[in-house]
Amino acid sequence: MAELIYYCGTMDSGKSTLALQTAHNHVSRGRRGLLFTSKDRAGSGILSSRLGLHSDAIEVDANLDFRRYVVDLLSQGERVEYLVCDEAQFYTSDQIEQLANIVDGLAIGVFAFGILTDFRTSLFPGSARLVELADRVHTLQVEALCWCGGRATHNARTVDGYMVTEGEQVAVGNTDTAGEDMVAYEVLCRRHHMRRATTKAAVADGLATAGK
C-alpha cells in the first residue's frame, strides 16, 4: 500500500544521503520514479549529500503542482512508481497536500525528507503539514553533534560565526567555514542554542575547551 512517509532531522543527520539511497534502492529493483529537491546548496535541480553524492532532480518552486506534474506524465504513458522529495521543509502546505493526494488517489508512494524547525525553532510550514498528514514520521537515527559533543537538536543561523535570531525564515547558506558577513548554519544542542553559544562564541568565551 502506498504511503506518505516523512524522514526528518537536523542538518548533518543524513537526510539527503538517505534520500539518494532510497532512490537507488528503487532503481536497482527496476522501479521508475521521480526525484525532487528545493534550494539545495549545490544548485538548482541537484539533490546533493554532504558525503559528496549527488543526482539530478526536479527543482521545486512555489508554482509546482505535484499532482498535475505526475498526472501529465502518466497520461503520456510514463511509469511513475514512487516520489523522493528532498528539502521538503521548503514546500508549501498546498504542495504537501498534493503529495498526500498522489498517495491516496494514484497509489504512488512518497518519501519526503527535511528539517522540522528553522533557526528560530519554529516549524517550517511544509514540515508542519507533513507531520499532520504523513502516514509515518521517522526521526533519523544518525545524530548530529553539537560542538560540546552532545546531541544536536537545533539549527542555528550564524553571521561571521555568531548566532542570529532575526531574518527571513528561508535563507540558504553554508555549513562549512564561512567568511565575514556570510550566512551559515550550525547545529547545536538545545542548551547552547538557547544560550546562542556557537562554536566561535564558545571559543571566544573559553567554553569550547572546557566542554561547558
N, C-alpha and C positions, 0 to 999 in steps of 0.2 A: 504494500500500500504506500502511495506517495505521501511524503511528509514535508513540512517546513521545519527545518532544523537550524537553530542559531548557535554557533560556536563563538563565545565571547571571552575577552580577556584584556589585560592591559597591553600597552606596547611591549615588544620584546617577548611576548608569550607564545609566538609561533603561529599566529593566525594565518598569515599569508602562506607560510610553509605548508600548513595543513590544507589550505585551500588548493594549492598546487598538487599536493599528494592525493587529495580526494579526486581531482580531475584525472590525474594519471591512473589511479586505480580503475576508474570507469572506462577510460580509453583502452587500457590493457585488456579489458573484457569485451572489447568491440562495441562499446556503447557510444552514442553520439550526444554531445551536449554543448552548452554554451558557457563561456567564462565572462563574467562582468567584473568591473572594478570602477573605482571613482577616486580621483585625486591621488593616485599612487605617487610616491615621491620619485619614482623612476620616470614618470612622464605619462602623458595621456595614452590610453589604450594599452597599458602594460600592467600586468599583475606580477609584482616582484616580492621576493623574500629577502630578508637581511642576510640570509646564508648565500646569496648570490644567484638563486634560482629565479627564473622569470619566464613569462609566457605572454603572447599577445592576448588581448582581451577586449571586450566591448566597453567603451567608456560610457559611464552613466552620468547624465546630467539631469537637471530637474524636469526636462521635457520628455525624457524617455518613458514610453508606456510599455512596460514589460509584457503585459498580456497581448497587446496588439503586435508587438515585435515577434513574439513566439507564434501567434496565430498566423501571421503573414508567412512565416517560414513553413509552417505545417501545410498551409494552403498551396504552397509551391512544391509540395512533395518532400520537403526536408524532414529528416528524423531529428527530433529533439526529445531526449530521454531524461535529461537532468539539467539543472542550472547550478553553477557555482558562482556565488555572489560575494566578492570580497569588498572590504571597506563599506559594509552595509550601514554603518552608523551615519554615513553621509546621504543615504537615500531619504526621500520624503516619506511621510506617513502614507500618502496615497500609493506610492510605489511598493511599499511593504504590503499593502492590501492587494495590489495587483499580483504580487508573488504568491500570496495566500490563495488567490483566485486561480492561479495557474495550477497549484497543487490540487485544489478541490474540483475545479472544472475540467482540467485537462489531464489529471492524474500524472503530472510530471513532478518529480522530487526536486526540492530546492534546498541547497546547502548554503547558508549565509554565514559570513564571518565578519566580526567587527569589534569595536571598542564600546563598552557600555556608557562610560561617562566622559565628559570633557574636562578641560583643565580647571574648571570651577567646581568639579564633582557633580555636575548636573547631567542627567541623562540626555544623550542625543535623541532627537525625535525619531529617527529611524530605529535606533535600539529600543526605545521605549515601546514602539508599536510592535517590534519583533517579540519582545518579552510578553506582550499582551496576546499575540496571535500564534506564536510558534507552537508546533506540536511538542517540541522538546527544546530546552535551552541547556547548553553544556558550557560550563566554565572550564577553560583549558587548564590542563594539569601541569603544563610547563610553567613554572613560577618565575616571573621576572624578579630581579633583586634590586632593592634599594642600595644606596652606597654604604649603608650601615650593615648590609648582609641580611637584613630582614626581608620578608616577602613584600614585594612592591604591589600596592593595590590602587594607586592613584597616578594619573598622568599630570605632570606639571609642565606648563609652558614657561620658557625662560627667554630672557633677552640678556645677552652678554653673561649668561650663566646664572642670572638671578631670576627667581620666580616672579611672574606677573599674574594678576588675577582679574584683569580687565581687558576687554577687547572682543572682537567678533568670535563667535563660537568656533567657526572653521577658519583656520589659518594654517596652511600646510607648511611645515618647517622641516628641520633635520633633527636626527637624534645622534648625529656624530658631533665632533667638536666644531663649534660654530664661532665665527668671528664676532667682533663687537657689533651690537645692534641687530644681530641676526636672530630671527625667531627659531627656537629649537625646542625640543621636548626631552623630558627626563622622567623616568618612573621613580616613584618614592613610596615608602610605607606611609600609612595614614598619619602616624605621629610626626614625621618630618615634613609631610605635605602641609599639615596644619601649622607647623612652625615656619613654613617656607624655607626649610633648610635643604637647599640643593647641594650638590657636591661642592660647587665653588663657594657657596656661602658657608658650608661646614668647614672647608679648609681654611677660609679666612678667619673663622671663629675658633679654629683649633679643635673642632669637634670630630672631624673625619678620622684623625689618627687615634683619637680616644675611643671611637666607636660609640658615641653617645647618641 
